[in-house]
Amino acid sequence: MPKIANKTAFLTAIKNIASGSNVVSRAQCVEAANSVGLKYPPAWFVQNKSRSAGRGYFFVDVAAGQAFIRQTSISAPSTATPVTPMSTNTHSVSYALASSTNGERTSLIPDVNPEYVAWGHYDDILQIVKSNIFAPIFITGLSGNGKTTMIEQICAKLKRECFRVNITADTDEDELLGSWRLVNGNMEWQDGPVILAMKRGAILLLDEVDLGTEKIMCLQAPLEGKGVYLKKIREIVTPAPGFNIVATANTKGKGSDDGRFIGTRIMNEAALDRYDYTFEQEYAPRATEKKILLKAMKKFGAVDENFADCLVKWTEIIRKTFEDGGVSEIISTRRAINICKAFAMFGSKKKAISLAITRFDKDTQTAFLSLYSKIDAEPINTGVEVTNTQEVNAEPPF
């Protein structure tokens, strides 16, 4: 048995490194061990099967890990070759970590983005999530205006786990609720992100939900905050306190008449009615978008306040013309940030703008460049001096 003092020191170190997450990587275990004078993580921690959260990942707290260990005698569906199901569900969390975070993090709590600017419905949605009252919400708006980022940053601020699921036409019950999977030669039941979010009292983020088909109608019970019956393993899962669902979409679930969002569908009215509140997210107002662009410029190391000012005036005019039916293309906040990125790389306004609008037809490109040249008194054909020393945190002078 390890000395109590050494064991306590290691557990304290690993919890500090975990920063609120229930799961740590092997590298984090090594870091914790080194911090208390150990060369390697102690065997009593890494070889304890109740702590396993999948290959290379470990539960910080045994109780958290045991919540995912399934003692069951249920057999897998019949196959040509008999298989013995594993008695544990150790890969579900690590699989969810990889799929929900694109493999970028070892925690389901999103990272705080120092460049993020809160605006619009941020405060209202923050209050809903913070309340821990189950109230599914539907956020609709044109692409690239920060819907998904807002939810992730709210979860980051509140240190809430967020299971992000990108809905497609192929998303089905197995992907959402769980399925039997072949792991190391054995059939193992793996909970899907909906079930994991319910068990952990986390936020389930359904991204681009209007791309889904009737295959996602398995979400009806979770959208009511009720338990889900997993018929393949005959188990009922009820949501833990704090569980909530947030869906984002480019439409209101009524399809896209103008053809801009190919693949979006008319959603089932019964599904839409289960969202307690719908928030319409517009693009940020000019002052807010300028603040967003200045922070992006600072991040990329090329701050030009005049360029940011001209860009937001340009995007505002284009969006207004789009709404009036004068043009068929729009410049999103995401695309404006990409212009700032290209400006940092090439030091040329014209090149930065041209790279961002090349996907549009020639007439639109010409019109957009011509419009910008009328807004910015500085010539856009030449490079401009770039500085990264300007202050961007102050309120823009509007």
Salt bridges, closest charged atoms under 4 A:
GLU152 OE2 - ARG164 NH1 3.24
GLU161 OE1 - ARG200 NE 2.67
GLU173 OE2 - LYS231 NZ 2.57
ASP174 OD1 - LYS232 NZ 2.57
GLU188 OE1 - HIS91 ND1 2.96
ASP191 OD1 - ARG70 NH2 2.86
ASP191 OD2 - LYS199 NZ 2.80
ASP207 OD2 - ARG164 NH2 2.85
GLU224 OE1 - LYS226 NZ 3.22
GLU224 OE2 - ARG274 NH2 2.57
GLU235 OE1 - ARG70 NH1 2.19
GLU269 OE1 - LYS254 NZ 2.95
GLU280 OE2 - LYS252 NZ 3.27
GLU289 OE2 - ARG319 NH2 2.80
GLU305 OE2 - LYS290 NZ 3.27
ASP309 OD2 - LYS313 NZ 3.47
GLU316 OE1 - ARG286 NH2 2.56
ASP324 OD2 - LYS320 NZ 2.85
ASP376 OD2 - LYS349 NZ 2.59
GLU378 OE1 - LYS349 NZ 2.76
GLU395 OE1 - LYS291 NZ 3.07
